[in-house]
Structure formats: C-alpha cells, structure tokens
C-alpha cells in the first residue's frame, strides 16, 4: 500500500515539508500552530510500511510537563495499532490455511477407497479447481522406465496444448 500526500498550498512551507517527511520518510514531527498550541505527528508504520499517522495538538506551555505522558500515550497507541494489524493478518492466515487443510482432508477422505490412478487424479483436479478457482489444471505422471511424462487427467486445456 502506497500513500501519496500533497499538503494544501495554503499551509506554510515548513509545515508542508514536515508532513511530506512524515508520509514519505516516516519521520515524526512537532510544529508550532500558534503561541499557545503545537501539533505533533507520528507515523503509524509496521515493517517499514506506513499505514497511517497519528496527529494531536497540545498546549505548548505544558509540553514539558506532559512530555513523558505524551510519549507513553504515543507508544501505547502505536503498539495497539501494531497488535491490531498483526491480529488481522494472523486471522487471514488462519482462514487461508484452514481452506487448504480442508481441501487436503476432503481429498484424503475421497481417495480412501479409490485405487485407480486416473480416478484419484480426476478427484484431485476437481477439488483443487473448485477451491483455488483455476481455469486450467493438469496432472502429469512420469513413466517409471522412460524419461517422459504423460497426462493422466486435465481440465481446461485443448488436447494439442498439453504437449
């Protein structure tokens, strides 16, 4: 995922540069909005990929008083974001692995009583093409005595395209 950020032209040039650095180089910044308030920007990045940014405004005069708490809050939010992202990825991976495990289990159960090679290959192709939504699939078996393969079963190929 790539972010492109073009700050409005009405912003001061130094502020624009800070925002560009935040989005392109993932560098945090502080910027004085007025004599009373400042703005802090922190990248939300995981594995060197920027997924968002955290911005907050704070009273400039109180920053030294709350800087420790602000840093702790920032770190907490970044950790929370990171954990949420990792949990989401793990959930997707579990679903993906479950689909393949189910496919293998289903094929194994179906093949339990089948001893004919062509029938086994036909069932395998049928199940794989349904789960993985492939358009063309073939199983080639190497001859024991010779150095060539022959097509046992195929789906989606014209006969002349197989060789």
Chimera marker file (.cmm) of the C-alpha trace (Angstrom):
<marker_set name="trace">
<marker id="1" x="0.000" y="0.000" z="0.000" r="1" g="1" b="0" radius="0.5"/>
<marker id="2" x="1.479" y="3.370" z="-1.008" r="1" g="1" b="0" radius="0.5"/>
<marker id="3" x="0.393" y="6.704" z="0.368" r="1" g="1" b="0" radius="0.5"/>
<marker id="4" x="0.637" y="9.900" z="-1.633" r="1" g="1" b="0" radius="0.5"/>
<marker id="5" x="0.162" y="13.047" z="0.373" r="1" g="1" b="0" radius="0.5"/>
<marker id="6" x="0.066" y="16.508" z="-1.126" r="1" g="1" b="0" radius="0.5"/>
<marker id="7" x="-0.466" y="19.161" z="1.559" r="1" g="1" b="0" radius="0.5"/>
<marker id="8" x="-2.665" y="22.154" z="0.692" r="1" g="1" b="0" radius="0.5"/>
<marker id="9" x="-0.760" y="25.088" z="-0.793" r="1" g="1" b="0" radius="0.5"/>
<marker id="10" x="-2.169" y="27.390" z="1.908" r="1" g="1" b="0" radius="0.5"/>
<marker id="11" x="-0.049" y="25.712" z="4.603" r="1" g="1" b="0" radius="0.5"/>
<marker id="12" x="3.309" y="27.250" z="5.474" r="1" g="1" b="0" radius="0.5"/>
<marker id="13" x="6.180" y="25.680" z="3.511" r="1" g="1" b="0" radius="0.5"/>
<marker id="14" x="7.970" y="24.344" z="6.603" r="1" g="1" b="0" radius="0.5"/>
<marker id="15" x="4.757" y="22.628" z="7.759" r="1" g="1" b="0" radius="0.5"/>
<marker id="16" x="4.284" y="21.145" z="4.294" r="1" g="1" b="0" radius="0.5"/>
<marker id="17" x="7.810" y="19.756" z="4.412" r="1" g="1" b="0" radius="0.5"/>
<marker id="18" x="7.186" y="18.177" z="7.832" r="1" g="1" b="0" radius="0.5"/>
<marker id="19" x="4.027" y="16.469" z="6.558" r="1" g="1" b="0" radius="0.5"/>
<marker id="20" x="5.797" y="15.205" z="3.455" r="1" g="1" b="0" radius="0.5"/>
<marker id="21" x="8.623" y="13.844" z="5.637" r="1" g="1" b="0" radius="0.5"/>
<marker id="22" x="6.047" y="12.132" z="7.841" r="1" g="1" b="0" radius="0.5"/>
<marker id="23" x="4.345" y="10.397" z="4.916" r="1" g="1" b="0" radius="0.5"/>
<marker id="24" x="7.343" y="9.703" z="2.684" r="1" g="1" b="0" radius="0.5"/>
<marker id="25" x="10.162" y="9.091" z="5.171" r="1" g="1" b="0" radius="0.5"/>
<marker id="26" x="8.055" y="8.102" z="8.179" r="1" g="1" b="0" radius="0.5"/>
<marker id="27" x="9.641" y="10.794" z="10.378" r="1" g="1" b="0" radius="0.5"/>
<marker id="28" x="7.699" y="12.203" z="13.369" r="1" g="1" b="0" radius="0.5"/>
<marker id="29" x="7.427" y="15.974" z="13.766" r="1" g="1" b="0" radius="0.5"/>
<marker id="30" x="6.368" y="18.780" z="16.081" r="1" g="1" b="0" radius="0.5"/>
<marker id="31" x="5.035" y="22.040" z="14.703" r="1" g="1" b="0" radius="0.5"/>
<marker id="32" x="4.013" y="25.254" z="16.434" r="1" g="1" b="0" radius="0.5"/>
<marker id="33" x="0.457" y="26.110" z="15.395" r="1" g="1" b="0" radius="0.5"/>
<marker id="34" x="0.369" y="29.309" z="17.446" r="1" g="1" b="0" radius="0.5"/>
<marker id="35" x="1.981" y="30.757" z="20.549" r="1" g="1" b="0" radius="0.5"/>
<marker id="36" x="-0.330" y="28.561" z="22.598" r="1" g="1" b="0" radius="0.5"/>
<marker id="37" x="-0.594" y="25.262" z="20.723" r="1" g="1" b="0" radius="0.5"/>
<marker id="38" x="1.689" y="22.855" z="18.930" r="1" g="1" b="0" radius="0.5"/>
<marker id="39" x="0.960" y="19.897" z="16.701" r="1" g="1" b="0" radius="0.5"/>
<marker id="40" x="2.687" y="16.534" z="16.907" r="1" g="1" b="0" radius="0.5"/>
<marker id="41" x="2.615" y="13.980" z="14.101" r="1" g="1" b="0" radius="0.5"/>
<marker id="42" x="3.734" y="10.364" z="14.452" r="1" g="1" b="0" radius="0.5"/>
<marker id="43" x="3.789" y="7.790" z="11.662" r="1" g="1" b="0" radius="0.5"/>
<marker id="44" x="1.921" y="4.530" z="12.224" r="1" g="1" b="0" radius="0.5"/>
<marker id="45" x="4.259" y="2.149" z="10.459" r="1" g="1" b="0" radius="0.5"/>
<marker id="46" x="4.765" y="-1.571" z="10.667" r="1" g="1" b="0" radius="0.5"/>
<marker id="47" x="7.631" y="-3.404" z="8.983" r="1" g="1" b="0" radius="0.5"/>
<marker id="48" x="8.684" y="-0.137" z="7.344" r="1" g="1" b="0" radius="0.5"/>
<marker id="49" x="5.261" y="0.277" z="5.686" r="1" g="1" b="0" radius="0.5"/>
<marker id="50" x="3.228" y="3.366" z="6.528" r="1" g="1" b="0" radius="0.5"/>
<marker id="51" x="-0.401" y="2.592" z="7.346" r="1" g="1" b="0" radius="0.5"/>
<marker id="52" x="-1.450" y="5.928" z="8.780" r="1" g="1" b="0" radius="0.5"/>
<marker id="53" x="-0.443" y="8.787" z="11.002" r="1" g="1" b="0" radius="0.5"/>
<marker id="54" x="-1.377" y="9.961" z="14.462" r="1" g="1" b="0" radius="0.5"/>
<marker id="55" x="-1.774" y="13.718" z="14.982" r="1" g="1" b="0" radius="0.5"/>
<marker id="56" x="-2.536" y="15.549" z="18.186" r="1" g="1" b="0" radius="0.5"/>
<marker id="57" x="-2.482" y="19.125" z="19.355" r="1" g="1" b="0" radius="0.5"/>
<marker id="58" x="-1.263" y="20.132" z="22.804" r="1" g="1" b="0" radius="0.5"/>
<marker id="59" x="-0.718" y="23.339" z="24.827" r="1" g="1" b="0" radius="0.5"/>
<marker id="60" x="2.840" y="24.452" z="24.069" r="1" g="1" b="0" radius="0.5"/>
<marker id="61" x="3.438" y="25.790" z="27.579" r="1" g="1" b="0" radius="0.5"/>
<marker id="62" x="2.524" y="22.459" z="29.161" r="1" g="1" b="0" radius="0.5"/>
<marker id="63" x="4.549" y="20.230" z="26.856" r="1" g="1" b="0" radius="0.5"/>
<marker id="64" x="7.482" y="19.862" z="29.241" r="1" g="1" b="0" radius="0.5"/>
<marker id="65" x="5.040" y="18.906" z="31.989" r="1" g="1" b="0" radius="0.5"/>
<marker id="66" x="3.287" y="16.257" z="29.894" r="1" g="1" b="0" radius="0.5"/>
<marker id="67" x="6.047" y="15.150" z="27.514" r="1" g="1" b="0" radius="0.5"/>
<marker id="68" x="6.601" y="11.866" z="29.355" r="1" g="1" b="0" radius="0.5"/>
<marker id="69" x="2.885" y="11.067" z="29.377" r="1" g="1" b="0" radius="0.5"/>
<marker id="70" x="2.545" y="12.054" z="25.711" r="1" g="1" b="0" radius="0.5"/>
<marker id="71" x="5.422" y="9.779" z="24.726" r="1" g="1" b="0" radius="0.5"/>
<marker id="72" x="3.878" y="6.942" z="26.728" r="1" g="1" b="0" radius="0.5"/>
<marker id="73" x="0.482" y="7.556" z="25.086" r="1" g="1" b="0" radius="0.5"/>
<marker id="74" x="2.062" y="7.644" z="21.628" r="1" g="1" b="0" radius="0.5"/>
<marker id="75" x="3.897" y="4.387" z="22.252" r="1" g="1" b="0" radius="0.5"/>
<marker id="76" x="0.741" y="2.777" z="23.628" r="1" g="1" b="0" radius="0.5"/>
<marker id="77" x="-1.283" y="3.803" z="20.561" r="1" g="1" b="0" radius="0.5"/>
<marker id="78" x="1.438" y="2.636" z="18.185" r="1" g="1" b="0" radius="0.5"/>
<marker id="79" x="1.645" y="-0.726" z="19.990" r="1" g="1" b="0" radius="0.5"/>
<marker id="80" x="-2.138" y="-1.064" z="19.918" r="1" g="1" b="0" radius="0.5"/>
<marker id="81" x="-2.182" y="-0.346" z="16.191" r="1" g="1" b="0" radius="0.5"/>
<marker id="82" x="0.631" y="-2.822" z="15.595" r="1" g="1" b="0" radius="0.5"/>
<marker id="83" x="-1.101" y="-5.580" z="17.570" r="1" g="1" b="0" radius="0.5"/>
<marker id="84" x="-4.400" y="-4.978" z="15.784" r="1" g="1" b="0" radius="0.5"/>
<marker id="85" x="-2.665" y="-5.172" z="12.407" r="1" g="1" b="0" radius="0.5"/>
<marker id="86" x="-0.832" y="-8.389" z="13.336" r="1" g="1" b="0" radius="0.5"/>
<marker id="87" x="-4.046" y="-9.949" z="14.665" r="1" g="1" b="0" radius="0.5"/>
<marker id="88" x="-5.830" y="-9.099" z="11.426" r="1" g="1" b="0" radius="0.5"/>
<marker id="89" x="-3.040" y="-10.694" z="9.373" r="1" g="1" b="0" radius="0.5"/>
<marker id="90" x="-2.996" y="-13.799" z="11.571" r="1" g="1" b="0" radius="0.5"/>
<marker id="91" x="-6.761" y="-14.159" z="11.181" r="1" g="1" b="0" radius="0.5"/>
<marker id="92" x="-6.426" y="-14.033" z="7.388" r="1" g="1" b="0" radius="0.5"/>
<marker id="93" x="-3.602" y="-16.572" z="7.506" r="1" g="1" b="0" radius="0.5"/>
<marker id="94" x="-5.657" y="-18.934" z="9.694" r="1" g="1" b="0" radius="0.5"/>
<marker id="95" x="-8.584" y="-18.783" z="7.249" r="1" g="1" b="0" radius="0.5"/>
<marker id="96" x="-6.227" y="-19.367" z="4.307" r="1" g="1" b="0" radius="0.5"/>
<marker id="97" x="-4.536" y="-22.344" z="5.997" r="1" g="1" b="0" radius="0.5"/>
<marker id="98" x="-7.886" y="-23.786" z="7.063" r="1" g="1" b="0" radius="0.5"/>
<marker id="99" x="-9.099" y="-23.791" z="3.447" r="1" g="1" b="0" radius="0.5"/>
<marker id="100" x="-6.024" y="-25.745" z="2.327" r="1" g="1" b="0" radius="0.5"/>
<marker id="101" x="-6.234" y="-28.153" z="5.261" r="1" g="1" b="0" radius="0.5"/>
<marker id="102" x="-9.906" y="-28.763" z="4.458" r="1" g="1" b="0" radius="0.5"/>
<marker id="103" x="-9.003" y="-29.418" z="0.828" r="1" g="1" b="0" radius="0.5"/>
<marker id="104" x="-6.334" y="-31.951" z="1.777" r="1" g="1" b="0" radius="0.5"/>
<marker id="105" x="-8.629" y="-33.656" z="4.287" r="1" g="1" b="0" radius="0.5"/>
<marker id="106" x="-11.502" y="-33.836" z="1.805" r="1" g="1" b="0" radius="0.5"/>
<marker id="107" x="-9.279" y="-35.278" z="-0.922" r="1" g="1" b="0" radius="0.5"/>
<marker id="108" x="-7.826" y="-37.786" z="1.522" r="1" g="1" b="0" radius="0.5"/>
<marker id="109" x="-11.303" y="-38.975" z="2.572" r="1" g="1" b="0" radius="0.5"/>
<marker id="110" x="-12.482" y="-39.245" z="-1.022" r="1" g="1" b="0" radius="0.5"/>
<marker id="111" x="-9.418" y="-41.178" z="-2.093" r="1" g="1" b="0" radius="0.5"/>
<marker id="112" x="-9.547" y="-43.655" z="0.778" r="1" g="1" b="0" radius="0.5"/>
<marker id="113" x="-11.418" y="-46.293" z="-1.222" r="1" g="1" b="0" radius="0.5"/>
<marker id="114" x="-10.160" y="-45.442" z="-4.723" r="1" g="1" b="0" radius="0.5"/>
<marker id="115" x="-7.231" y="-47.402" z="-6.112" r="1" g="1" b="0" radius="0.5"/>
<marker id="116" x="-7.302" y="-46.408" z="-9.778" r="1" g="1" b="0" radius="0.5"/>
<marker id="117" x="-4.747" y="-43.715" z="-10.664" r="1" g="1" b="0" radius="0.5"/>
<marker id="118" x="-6.925" y="-41.891" z="-13.228" r="1" g="1" b="0" radius="0.5"/>
<marker id="119" x="-9.851" y="-41.640" z="-10.818" r="1" g="1" b="0" radius="0.5"/>
<marker id="120" x="-7.611" y="-40.356" z="-7.999" r="1" g="1" b="0" radius="0.5"/>
<marker id="121" x="-6.155" y="-37.678" z="-10.283" r="1" g="1" b="0" radius="0.5"/>
<marker id="122" x="-9.625" y="-36.679" z="-11.530" r="1" g="1" b="0" radius="0.5"/>
<marker id="123" x="-10.873" y="-36.185" z="-7.948" r="1" g="1" b="0" radius="0.5"/>
<marker id="124" x="-7.754" y="-34.189" z="-7.004" r="1" g="1" b="0" radius="0.5"/>
<marker id="125" x="-8.134" y="-31.864" z="-10.002" r="1" g="1" b="0" radius="0.5"/>
<marker id="126" x="-11.843" y="-31.406" z="-9.356" r="1" g="1" b="0" radius="0.5"/>
<marker id="127" x="-11.279" y="-30.401" z="-5.711" r="1" g="1" b="0" radius="0.5"/>
<marker id="128" x="-8.286" y="-28.157" z="-6.390" r="1" g="1" b="0" radius="0.5"/>
<marker id="129" x="-10.033" y="-26.318" z="-9.223" r="1" g="1" b="0" radius="0.5"/>
<marker id="130" x="-13.077" y="-25.687" z="-7.024" r="1" g="1" b="0" radius="0.5"/>
<marker id="131" x="-11.106" y="-24.362" z="-4.023" r="1" g="1" b="0" radius="0.5"/>
<marker id="132" x="-8.468" y="-22.389" z="-5.928" r="1" g="1" b="0" radius="0.5"/>
<marker id="133" x="-10.700" y="-21.314" z="-8.846" r="1" g="1" b="0" radius="0.5"/>
<marker id="134" x="-8.149" y="-22.255" z="-11.502" r="1" g="1" b="0" radius="0.5"/>
<marker id="135" x="-9.121" y="-22.302" z="-15.164" r="1" g="1" b="0" radius="0.5"/>
<marker id="136" x="-6.528" y="-24.782" z="-16.388" r="1" g="1" b="0" radius="0.5"/>
<marker id="137" x="-5.012" y="-27.661" z="-14.483" r="1" g="1" b="0" radius="0.5"/>
<marker id="138" x="-3.344" y="-30.943" z="-15.409" r="1" g="1" b="0" radius="0.5"/>
<marker id="139" x="-1.596" y="-33.809" z="-13.691" r="1" g="1" b="0" radius="0.5"/>
<marker id="140" x="1.421" y="-35.318" z="-15.424" r="1" g="1" b="0" radius="0.5"/>
<marker id="141" x="2.930" y="-38.604" z="-14.249" r="1" g="1" b="0" radius="0.5"/>
<marker id="142" x="6.499" y="-39.641" z="-15.061" r="1" g="1" b="0" radius="0.5"/>
<marker id="143" x="6.848" y="-43.051" z="-16.613" r="1" g="1" b="0" radius="0.5"/>
<marker id="144" x="8.903" y="-45.390" z="-14.457" r="1" g="1" b="0" radius="0.5"/>
<marker id="145" x="11.122" y="-46.734" z="-17.227" r="1" g="1" b="0" radius="0.5"/>
<marker id="146" x="11.336" y="-43.745" z="-19.571" r="1" g="1" b="0" radius="0.5"/>
<marker id="147" x="12.238" y="-40.077" z="-19.241" r="1" g="1" b="0" radius="0.5"/>
<marker id="148" x="8.921" y="-38.597" z="-20.239" r="1" g="1" b="0" radius="0.5"/>
<marker id="149" x="5.663" y="-37.587" z="-18.621" r="1" g="1" b="0" radius="0.5"/>
<marker id="150" x="2.167" y="-38.419" z="-19.728" r="1" g="1" b="0" radius="0.5"/>
<marker id="151" x="-1.051" y="-36.574" z="-18.997" r="1" g="1" b="0" radius="0.5"/>
<marker id="152" x="-3.252" y="-38.530" z="-16.633" r="1" g="1" b="0" radius="0.5"/>
<marker id="153" x="-6.066" y="-36.011" z="-16.448" r="1" g="1" b="0" radius="0.5"/>
<marker id="154" x="-6.547" y="-32.347" z="-17.366" r="1" g="1" b="0" radius="0.5"/>
<marker id="155" x="-9.171" y="-29.663" z="-17.238" r="1" g="1" b="0" radius="0.5"/>
<marker id="156" x="-9.423" y="-26.511" z="-19.369" r="1" g="1" b="0" radius="0.5"/>
<marker id="157" x="-6.742" y="-27.488" z="-21.911" r="1" g="1" b="0" radius="0.5"/>
<marker id="158" x="-7.212" y="-28.414" z="-25.541" r="1" g="1" b="0" radius="0.5"/>
<marker id="159" x="-5.520" y="-31.715" z="-26.330" r="1" g="1" b="0" radius="0.5"/>
<marker id="160" x="-2.914" y="-30.121" z="-28.646" r="1" g="1" b="0" radius="0.5"/>
<marker id="161" x="-1.940" y="-27.514" z="-25.992" r="1" g="1" b="0" radius="0.5"/>
<marker id="162" x="-0.884" y="-30.107" z="-23.438" r="1" g="1" b="0" radius="0.5"/>
<marker id="163" x="2.302" y="-31.204" z="-25.200" r="1" g="1" b="0" radius="0.5"/>
<link id1="1" id2="2" r="1" g="1" b="0" radius="0.2"/>
<link id1="2" id2="3" r="1" g="1" b="0" radius="0.2"/>
<link id1="3" id2="4" r="1" g="1" b="0" radius="0.2"/>
<link id1="4" id2="5" r="1" g="1" b="0" radius="0.2"/>
<link id1="5" id2="6" r="1" g="1" b="0" radius="0.2"/>
<link id1="6" id2="7" r="1" g="1" b="0" radius="0.2"/>
<link id1="7" id2="8" r="1" g="1" b="0" radius="0.2"/>
<link id1="8" id2="9" r="1" g="1" b="0" radius="0.2"/>
<link id1="9" id2="10" r="1" g="1" b="0" radius="0.2"/>
<link id1="10" id2="11" r="1" g="1" b="0" radius="0.2"/>
<link id1="11" id2="12" r="1" g="1" b="0" radius="0.2"/>
<link id1="12" id2="13" r="1" g="1" b="0" radius="0.2"/>
<link id1="13" id2="14" r="1" g="1" b="0" radius="0.2"/>
<link id1="14" id2="15" r="1" g="1" b="0" radius="0.2"/>
<link id1="15" id2="16" r="1" g="1" b="0" radius="0.2"/>
<link id1="16" id2="17" r="1" g="1" b="0" radius="0.2"/>
<link id1="17" id2="18" r="1" g="1" b="0" radius="0.2"/>
<link id1="18" id2="19" r="1" g="1" b="0" radius="0.2"/>
<link id1="19" id2="20" r="1" g="1" b="0" radius="0.2"/>
<link id1="20" id2="21" r="1" g="1" b="0" radius="0.2"/>
<link id1="21" id2="22" r="1" g="1" b="0" radius="0.2"/>
<link id1="22" id2="23" r="1" g="1" b="0" radius="0.2"/>
<link id1="23" id2="24" r="1" g="1" b="0" radius="0.2"/>
<link id1="24" id2="25" r="1" g="1" b="0" radius="0.2"/>
<link id1="25" id2="26" r="1" g="1" b="0" radius="0.2"/>
<link id1="26" id2="27" r="1" g="1" b="0" radius="0.2"/>
<link id1="27" id2="28" r="1" g="1" b="0" radius="0.2"/>
<link id1="28" id2="29" r="1" g="1" b="0" radius="0.2"/>
<link id1="29" id2="30" r="1" g="1" b="0" radius="0.2"/>
<link id1="30" id2="31" r="1" g="1" b="0" radius="0.2"/>
<link id1="31" id2="32" r="1" g="1" b="0" radius="0.2"/>
<link id1="32" id2="33" r="1" g="1" b="0" radius="0.2"/>
<link id1="33" id2="34" r="1" g="1" b="0" radius="0.2"/>
<link id1="34" id2="35" r="1" g="1" b="0" radius="0.2"/>
<link id1="35" id2="36" r="1" g="1" b="0" radius="0.2"/>
<link id1="36" id2="37" r="1" g="1" b="0" radius="0.2"/>
<link id1="37" id2="38" r="1" g="1" b="0" radius="0.2"/>
<link id1="38" id2="39" r="1" g="1" b="0" radius="0.2"/>
<link id1="39" id2="40" r="1" g="1" b="0" radius="0.2"/>
<link id1="40" id2="41" r="1" g="1" b="0" radius="0.2"/>
<link id1="41" id2="42" r="1" g="1" b="0" radius="0.2"/>
<link id1="42" id2="43" r="1" g="1" b="0" radius="0.2"/>
<link id1="43" id2="44" r="1" g="1" b="0" radius="0.2"/>
<link id1="44" id2="45" r="1" g="1" b="0" radius="0.2"/>
<link id1="45" id2="46" r="1" g="1" b="0" radius="0.2"/>
<link id1="46" id2="47" r="1" g="1" b="0" radius="0.2"/>
<link id1="47" id2="48" r="1" g="1" b="0" radius="0.2"/>
<link id1="48" id2="49" r="1" g="1" b="0" radius="0.2"/>
<link id1="49" id2="50" r="1" g="1" b="0" radius="0.2"/>
<link id1="50" id2="51" r="1" g="1" b="0" radius="0.2"/>
<link id1="51" id2="52" r="1" g="1" b="0" radius="0.2"/>
<link id1="52" id2="53" r="1" g="1" b="0" radius="0.2"/>
<link id1="53" id2="54" r="1" g="1" b="0" radius="0.2"/>
<link id1="54" id2="55" r="1" g="1" b="0" radius="0.2"/>
<link id1="55" id2="56" r="1" g="1" b="0" radius="0.2"/>
<link id1="56" id2="57" r="1" g="1" b="0" radius="0.2"/>
<link id1="57" id2="58" r="1" g="1" b="0" radius="0.2"/>
<link id1="58" id2="59" r="1" g="1" b="0" radius="0.2"/>
<link id1="59" id2="60" r="1" g="1" b="0" radius="0.2"/>
<link id1="60" id2="61" r="1" g="1" b="0" radius="0.2"/>
<link id1="61" id2="62" r="1" g="1" b="0" radius="0.2"/>
<link id1="62" id2="63" r="1" g="1" b="0" radius="0.2"/>
<link id1="63" id2="64" r="1" g="1" b="0" radius="0.2"/>
<link id1="64" id2="65" r="1" g="1" b="0" radius="0.2"/>
<link id1="65" id2="66" r="1" g="1" b="0" radius="0.2"/>
<link id1="66" id2="67" r="1" g="1" b="0" radius="0.2"/>
<link id1="67" id2="68" r="1" g="1" b="0" radius="0.2"/>
<link id1="68" id2="69" r="1" g="1" b="0" radius="0.2"/>
<link id1="69" id2="70" r="1" g="1" b="0" radius="0.2"/>
<link id1="70" id2="71" r="1" g="1" b="0" radius="0.2"/>
<link id1="71" id2="72" r="1" g="1" b="0" radius="0.2"/>
<link id1="72" id2="73" r="1" g="1" b="0" radius="0.2"/>
<link id1="73" id2="74" r="1" g="1" b="0" radius="0.2"/>
<link id1="74" id2="75" r="1" g="1" b="0" radius="0.2"/>
<link id1="75" id2="76" r="1" g="1" b="0" radius="0.2"/>
<link id1="76" id2="77" r="1" g="1" b="0" radius="0.2"/>
<link id1="77" id2="78" r="1" g="1" b="0" radius="0.2"/>
<link id1="78" id2="79" r="1" g="1" b="0" radius="0.2"/>
<link id1="79" id2="80" r="1" g="1" b="0" radius="0.2"/>
<link id1="80" id2="81" r="1" g="1" b="0" radius="0.2"/>
<link id1="81" id2="82" r="1" g="1" b="0" radius="0.2"/>
<link id1="82" id2="83" r="1" g="1" b="0" radius="0.2"/>
<link id1="83" id2="84" r="1" g="1" b="0" radius="0.2"/>
<link id1="84" id2="85" r="1" g="1" b="0" radius="0.2"/>
<link id1="85" id2="86" r="1" g="1" b="0" radius="0.2"/>
<link id1="86" id2="87" r="1" g="1" b="0" radius="0.2"/>
<link id1="87" id2="88" r="1" g="1" b="0" radius="0.2"/>
<link id1="88" id2="89" r="1" g="1" b="0" radius="0.2"/>
<link id1="89" id2="90" r="1" g="1" b="0" radius="0.2"/>
<link id1="90" id2="91" r="1" g="1" b="0" radius="0.2"/>
<link id1="91" id2="92" r="1" g="1" b="0" radius="0.2"/>
<link id1="92" id2="93" r="1" g="1" b="0" radius="0.2"/>
<link id1="93" id2="94" r="1" g="1" b="0" radius="0.2"/>
<link id1="94" id2="95" r="1" g="1" b="0" radius="0.2"/>
<link id1="95" id2="96" r="1" g="1" b="0" radius="0.2"/>
<link id1="96" id2="97" r="1" g="1" b="0" radius="0.2"/>
<link id1="97" id2="98" r="1" g="1" b="0" radius="0.2"/>
<link id1="98" id2="99" r="1" g="1" b="0" radius="0.2"/>
<link id1="99" id2="100" r="1" g="1" b="0" radius="0.2"/>
<link id1="100" id2="101" r="1" g="1" b="0" radius="0.2"/>
<link id1="101" id2="102" r="1" g="1" b="0" radius="0.2"/>
<link id1="102" id2="103" r="1" g="1" b="0" radius="0.2"/>
<link id1="103" id2="104" r="1" g="1" b="0" radius="0.2"/>
<link id1="104" id2="105" r="1" g="1" b="0" radius="0.2"/>
<link id1="105" id2="106" r="1" g="1" b="0" radius="0.2"/>
<link id1="106" id2="107" r="1" g="1" b="0" radius="0.2"/>
<link id1="107" id2="108" r="1" g="1" b="0" radius="0.2"/>
<link id1="108" id2="109" r="1" g="1" b="0" radius="0.2"/>
<link id1="109" id2="110" r="1" g="1" b="0" radius="0.2"/>
<link id1="110" id2="111" r="1" g="1" b="0" radius="0.2"/>
<link id1="111" id2="112" r="1" g="1" b="0" radius="0.2"/>
<link id1="112" id2="113" r="1" g="1" b="0" radius="0.2"/>
<link id1="113" id2="114" r="1" g="1" b="0" radius="0.2"/>
<link id1="114" id2="115" r="1" g="1" b="0" radius="0.2"/>
<link id1="115" id2="116" r="1" g="1" b="0" radius="0.2"/>
<link id1="116" id2="117" r="1" g="1" b="0" radius="0.2"/>
<link id1="117" id2="118" r="1" g="1" b="0" radius="0.2"/>
<link id1="118" id2="119" r="1" g="1" b="0" radius="0.2"/>
<link id1="119" id2="120" r="1" g="1" b="0" radius="0.2"/>
<link id1="120" id2="121" r="1" g="1" b="0" radius="0.2"/>
<link id1="121" id2="122" r="1" g="1" b="0" radius="0.2"/>
<link id1="122" id2="123" r="1" g="1" b="0" radius="0.2"/>
<link id1="123" id2="124" r="1" g="1" b="0" radius="0.2"/>
<link id1="124" id2="125" r="1" g="1" b="0" radius="0.2"/>
<link id1="125" id2="126" r="1" g="1" b="0" radius="0.2"/>
<link id1="126" id2="127" r="1" g="1" b="0" radius="0.2"/>
<link id1="127" id2="128" r="1" g="1" b="0" radius="0.2"/>
<link id1="128" id2="129" r="1" g="1" b="0" radius="0.2"/>
<link id1="129" id2="130" r="1" g="1" b="0" radius="0.2"/>
<link id1="130" id2="131" r="1" g="1" b="0" radius="0.2"/>
<link id1="131" id2="132" r="1" g="1" b="0" radius="0.2"/>
<link id1="132" id2="133" r="1" g="1" b="0" radius="0.2"/>
<link id1="133" id2="134" r="1" g="1" b="0" radius="0.2"/>
<link id1="134" id2="135" r="1" g="1" b="0" radius="0.2"/>
<link id1="135" id2="136" r="1" g="1" b="0" radius="0.2"/>
<link id1="136" id2="137" r="1" g="1" b="0" radius="0.2"/>
<link id1="137" id2="138" r="1" g="1" b="0" radius="0.2"/>
<link id1="138" id2="139" r="1" g="1" b="0" radius="0.2"/>
<link id1="139" id2="140" r="1" g="1" b="0" radius="0.2"/>
<link id1="140" id2="141" r="1" g="1" b="0" radius="0.2"/>
<link id1="141" id2="142" r="1" g="1" b="0" radius="0.2"/>
<link id1="142" id2="143" r="1" g="1" b="0" radius="0.2"/>
<link id1="143" id2="144" r="1" g="1" b="0" radius="0.2"/>
<link id1="144" id2="145" r="1" g="1" b="0" radius="0.2"/>
<link id1="145" id2="146" r="1" g="1" b="0" radius="0.2"/>
<link id1="146" id2="147" r="1" g="1" b="0" radius="0.2"/>
<link id1="147" id2="148" r="1" g="1" b="0" radius="0.2"/>
<link id1="148" id2="149" r="1" g="1" b="0" radius="0.2"/>
<link id1="149" id2="150" r="1" g="1" b="0" radius="0.2"/>
<link id1="150" id2="151" r="1" g="1" b="0" radius="0.2"/>
<link id1="151" id2="152" r="1" g="1" b="0" radius="0.2"/>
<link id1="152" id2="153" r="1" g="1" b="0" radius="0.2"/>
<link id1="153" id2="154" r="1" g="1" b="0" radius="0.2"/>
<link id1="154" id2="155" r="1" g="1" b="0" radius="0.2"/>
<link id1="155" id2="156" r="1" g="1" b="0" radius="0.2"/>
<link id1="156" id2="157" r="1" g="1" b="0" radius="0.2"/>
<link id1="157" id2="158" r="1" g="1" b="0" radius="0.2"/>
<link id1="158" id2="159" r="1" g="1" b="0" radius="0.2"/>
<link id1="159" id2="160" r="1" g="1" b="0" radius="0.2"/>
<link id1="160" id2="161" r="1" g="1" b="0" radius="0.2"/>
<link id1="161" id2="162" r="1" g="1" b="0" radius="0.2"/>
<link id1="162" id2="163" r="1" g="1" b="0" radius="0.2"/>
</marker_set>
